[in-house]
């Protein structure tokens, strides 16, 4: 080899699940502690696995295994699989898929957005799940379909499946070389990365043996151990034990890993693969020559001397003949470089976890990597005396039988890993300890933002606790590196949580506390509103820490400061961030440009994170900031206009402003010509401006009336008649500005509407803006628009955030985020801003998180990976031999079970609308059977894609639906015309012949081992169905009940084994019954044109006034089951079928969230006999709340109240119930007891 630079491959991520270890961390702890995860199995476990008790008790049966915990479980929903998909999928596919995701996360990469080309090389073992389980269930095989079974069963699809779900676009290769599969996969991955085929690659293997926990029959001279222990290199070695597990690593080029700040776990110096060929005694026998050659090739590829290898992780199956051959091959290979003896340790992980088949080689690589990383070699177990066929004394090797320190003072630690496949394919890997990691550069921030997410709240809580525990153990981690890894190295799920902390221990405490609070829910495409505060929000020190730590904020603020200094002669930096007097910032000439600069800087800081507004609104002065950001005026012009406004204010006669807790209409009546309503902030909160004397007089009068007021910290009567003397000069300067049309919509303070073309480009607009009332409550209604938007207060304080939270038009799901603290809050503003970014991210606002650490050298660090929420997805093995299990026409089991079989459609006079409901019920049954999802999980309004159905499933569903309804249904129909179950029911209802209905279930009691009386039960069920149909006014449905076992009709039943038909009644079919449970149906064609016009006008009036209630109903529909949203539902008036959402109530009135006032004639259905919120009731409830509300113990008031009610009504005893329904049920029970009647 030359001295030129030689590119190498490194391991940057690892993941695995092993017998006795759910993670690599647990795996290493077990290895260090010498834990043997091969364990004995009890009689109950063997019986559960279907092992014949006689066989289990035989002398040659070994009741030991190395099972993988929860191998029968899988997070199907996380990967978008239905329960049925998961059930028929080889569990090896499932564990490999989850592990691949975890490996990329361990490397610090979001599997969905990995940069560059990512490859995948790996394989799984034989599919014993299909052999041992699915093949015993022909019902499942028949109902699942050929292609889903093929894709879920064949080993090559495990790898491409993982690539598909992770979105990997590099080379993807399924490897199948038996026991050396994962070793060969690693070699291919390294070659692919070195050649530039891909930038990063995963390599690994998996094996899940089924039954999951079963022993085996020992065969003399076979590969399996006679006592359930693997004794590699020992004199008593007689074989190994089958283990289940999965192991995957992530590899990259060394130069790329150093550039990207990856955590380098080990260097892969060289790899080699070959085959024994015919140079051995048999196909399954190991070959000395082939093993020696592959070891020499790997050493030469690595360009290292064999004398530098300190440890060999051997194939080490513990067979009496295999171990000596392996050591002989190693010795021959090493003797080409050295004659030294006993310097290199050797061991086998199979003594701990058994033989993982396709995953065995990678388990050894991970063990060796952890040993290199830690400087410790874990013990190889069950070694007492060497195999007499191995002359260790003449070899370079000694068996590591205890935890051994592995120093590296003189040279780097190096290890070798062998992986030899049954059939002769060999792999060998040379590893080296990673280089010393560079130290992270200090972060510019004192605080860091820690982000976590999960598909569900439960998974998020588990992830939060896991990270907190890791940070408690590893407090020396650089907090900025942890925050960086979480930001860029994790896929961001829907449920989200963010905390801000200055170090790892503080972060751990914050994470533990965060679990007690509800998480955020990210909503995509959610509009963002920027709100800019007005005068009075400023304070000394606002944004000071942001100026010190955030370059984007500093650049923007300094630009404003430099421009202002030229015109004002004042240094805004010294004014805002210095130790000046707070009173200086009360001067309008200084306060207004300082506030503008701060808002401008915060907006640019948000912009640097790719957070921008969909719409903006400013409060008085804040509209200037919005106008500049919208492109209406340049920065220099905006600052000049703001500065002039401040200077002119100081020329005015002193004035005052007060905040008054009254609606504008009520307040207007109390004002004279010397007072003006300057601002309307809320429906019942206004600001009045005028001379100091007039304002003081108003304060006294309002105080006498018990009206709350608050004097504002401003000596100017803005937006009042007192500013009229300066309007002309202000207008003259505004006329010199070259205004442009806004590029981002913003709301006008004058009209409360989005500014229109030509409106804000006239100087007169800004003159009027200075004088007129700020209609902020109306503007906020426009900006929020009745949608679940994210409102961001861009500037100091939280005043506007309060207005947004309390706005009557606010809807559920709306998020309000202030960006800077109030001066009374003792929170550093950099920490406060980071928390705001976390809230935005948690709400689903796209944030360019990588920009948080731009300009810093950050490193990815291994952190806990996603905690999958695994549910058991497992088909139970049939209890009877497969030959005795028959299938029914629809593929469902008929081995003695009662099954539902659908006959041909029959005529029915049922009304069209009622038929559609039954069609939908039938569809839910069919899709439930196909997917394995319960009826409750099948949201009929959700699209098939939202339900997780892929194209293969939809092809099956189309076929099954067509067969069930006797009509042609294609995949295209389901994709384009009927993409939900609800739509599909309507689609079928329109196309099926009018006289036909979906066939009702027919109960079939099949042969086999039918329990006594089963046929009689089936007959009774069929009879009940006939009666129900007749009672409903429809035609009785043909019922078909098959003969019981033996082919004879059941006795005591008129149905017997044949079909029983009830002739339809003569004449026209009876009308559908109506009543409180089934109101008469009226269709749109029953209404005449005048009625339709009236209905349309009514709809427009109602929805325009109650838009908030309608929007709330729509936004809550996905999680709130409210029968009132469907009561009285008809398509004709569906737009007005929604409940009014109340905001407050008092006396005989209530107010909805749109601000409408109602006279409550129902008074809560008679419950509120004293009106809403009567003071004496409020006082009594408040007092009781202070004393406590206990669930379980009886309150002293119960007996006293019962006595009063008994006295008033004349009844002897009184019972209290929670609901009217509960009271009715109690009364019915009493009546039945007294009368002895059931009806």
Secondary structure, 3 states (H helix, E strand, C coil): CCCCCCCCEEEEEEEEEECCECCHHHHHHHHHCCCCCCEECCHHHHHHCCCCHHHHCCCCEECEEECCCCCCEECCCCCCCCHHHHHHCCHHHHHHHHHHHHHHHHCCCCCCCCCCCEEEEEEECCCHHHHHCHHHCHHHHHHHCHHHHHHHHCCHHHHHHHHHHHCCCCCEEECCCHHHHHHHHHHHHHHHHHHCCCCEEEEEEEECCCCCCCCEECCCCCCECCCCCCCCCECCCCCECEECEEEEEEEEEHHHHHHHCCCCCEEEEEEEEEECCCCCCCCCCCCHHHHHHHHHHHHHHHCCCHHHCCEEECCCCCCCCHHHHHHHHHHHHHHCCCCCCCCEEEECCHHHHCECHHHHHHHHHHHHHHHHHHCEECCCCCCCCECCCCCHHHCCEEECCCCEECCCCCCCCEEEEEEECCCCEEEEEEEEECCCCCCCCCCCCCCEEEEEEECCHHHHHHHHHHHHHHHHHCCCCCHHHHHHHHHHCCCCCCEEEEEEECCHHHHHHHHHHHCCCCCEECCCCCCEEEEECCCCCCCCCCCHHHHHHCHHHHHHHHHHHHHHHHHHCCCHHHHHHCCCCHHHHHCHHHHHHHHHHHHHHHHHHHHHCCCCCCEEEECCCHHHHHHHHCCCCCHHHHHHHHHHHHHHHHHCCCEEEEEECCCHHHHHCCCCCCEEEEEEEECCEEEEEEEHHHHHHHHHHHHHCCCCEEECCCCCCCCCHHHHHHHHHHHHHHCCCCCCCCCCCEECCCCCCECCCCCCCCHHHHHHHHHCCECHHHHHHHHHCCCCCEEEECCCCCHHHHHHHCCCCCCCCCEEEECCCCCCCCCCHHHHHHHHHHHHHHHCCCCCHHHHHCCCCCCCCCCCCCCCCCEECCCCCCCCCHHHCCECCCCCECCCCEEEEECCCCECCCCHHHHHHHHHHHHHHHHHHHHCCCHHHCCCCCECCCCCCCHHHHHHHHHHHHHHHCCCCCHHHHHHHCCEHHHHHHHHHHHCCCCECCCCEEEEECCCCCCCCHHHHHHHHHHHHHHHHHHCCCCCCCEECCCCCCCCCCCCCCCCCCEECCCCCCCCCCCCCCECCECCCCCHHHCCHHHHHHHHHHHHHHHHHCHHHHHHHHHHCCCCCCHHHCCCCCHHHHHHCCCCCEEEEEECEEEECCCCEEECCCCHHHCCCCCECCHHHHHHHHHHHHHCCCCCCCCHHHHHHHHHHHHHHCCCCCCCCCCHHHHHHHHHHHHHHHHCCCC
